[in-house]
């Protein structure tokens, strides 16, 4: 079976760069968990959009009389956290459901948990953090009403992001624990080195033939409820 060709991020042909990852929900993610993984992906997209809106709001904050440091930090948040959040917590979630990798589940829990805490801090909006949260927006109404109204948009979006993150974290944790997952399994996977290259669905698919071929040979028997907690 031919190796899949990287297709993410989708780049225009005139850019002399190639996609870094292969991503195909229909081919690699079991159907009973596909909706959840897509929700996590959509949550990543929403968080990136939130960082873009935050950048515009920090510019309005600066124009309205705020510190230029907030605008500079907002650029840093966008440039660093947009790709890093994809690599550090969405990809582990994707690979965890693709290959039943306990190591990737644990990586997702720890990094995504830290991301949730950061989103909460951004929603609060401490001064000098480069995030237009509630404190920054409400306190700026006395300086510039127009800028403060614009600053309310990322405050709301950071709040929605944090709420979506905690729901996703609880949902994935329940699925993992319900299937018998544990920290010990992640340690065993680390010690054996299996975490470096966990087998994909396609790789294990080729190991079965005839009528014994299961639809998703690499995926454990997780609970099948599709509802958020």
Residue pairs with C-beta under 8 A, 6 or more apart in sequence:
1 202
1 203
1 205
1 206
4 22
4 24
4 202
5 22
6 18
6 19
6 20
6 21
6 22
7 19
7 21
7 22
7 23
7 24
8 19
8 20
8 21
8 22
8 23
9 19
9 20
9 21
10 19
11 17
11 18
11 19
21 91
23 94
25 34
25 37
25 38
25 41
26 34
27 201
27 202
28 94
28 98
28 200
28 201
28 202
29 37
29 94
29 97
29 98
30 97
30 201
30 216
30 219
32 222
32 224
32 226
33 97
33 175
33 219
33 222
35 226
36 97
36 168
36 171
36 172
36 175
36 226
37 93
37 94
37 97
39 168
40 90
40 93
40 94
40 168
40 172
41 90
41 94
43 161
43 164
43 165
43 168
44 85
44 86
44 89
44 90
46 157
46 160
46 161
46 164
47 81
47 85
47 119
47 161
48 78
48 82
48 85
49 157
50 154
50 157
50 158
50 161
51 74
51 77
51 78
51 81
51 82
52 78
53 153
53 154
53 157
54 74
54 77
54 78
54 122
54 130
54 131
54 132
54 154
54 157
54 158
55 71
55 74
55 75
55 77
55 78
56 150
57 74
57 132
57 150
57 151
57 153
57 154
58 66
58 70
58 71
58 73
58 74
58 130
58 132
59 71
59 74
60 146
60 147
60 150
60 151
61 67
61 70
61 71
61 132
61 136
61 140
61 147
61 151
62 68
62 70
62 71
63 147
64 140
64 143
64 144
64 146
64 147
64 148
65 143
65 144
65 147
66 140
66 143
66 147
67 127
67 128
69 128
69 130
70 127
70 128
70 129
70 130
70 131
70 132
70 136
71 130
72 130
73 128
73 129
73 130
73 131
74 130
74 131
76 130
77 122
77 130
77 131
85 115
88 107
88 111
88 115
89 107
89 108
89 111
89 112
89 115
92 104
92 105
92 107
92 108
92 111
93 104
93 108
93 112
93 172
95 101
95 104
95 198
96 102
96 104
96 105
96 108
96 176
97 219
98 198
98 200
98 201
98 218
99 198
99 199
99 200
99 201
99 218
100 198
100 218
100 219
100 220
101 189
101 194
101 195
101 198
102 181
102 182
102 185
102 186
102 188
102 189
103 186
103 189
103 190
103 194
103 195
103 198
104 195
104 198
105 172
105 176
105 181
105 186
106 183
106 186
108 172
109 169
109 172
109 173
112 165
112 168
112 169
113 169
115 165
116 162
116 165
116 166
116 169
119 158
119 161
119 162
119 165
120 162
121 129
121 131
121 133
122 129
122 131
122 133
122 158
122 162
123 131
123 133
123 134
123 155
123 158
123 159
123 161
123 162
124 133
124 134
124 135
125 131
125 132
125 133
125 134
125 135
125 136
125 137
125 155
125 158
126 133
126 135
126 136
127 135
127 136
127 139
131 154
131 158
132 150
132 151
132 152
132 153
132 154
132 155
133 154
133 155
133 158
134 155
134 159
136 151
136 155
137 148
137 151
137 152
137 155
138 148
140 147
140 148
140 151
141 148
167 228
167 229
170 229
171 228
171 229
174 223
174 229
175 222
175 223
176 222
178 222
178 223
179 220
179 221
179 222
179 223
180 220
189 195
199 218
200 218
201 216
201 217
201 218
201 219
204 217
204 218
205 213
205 217
207 217
208 214
208 217
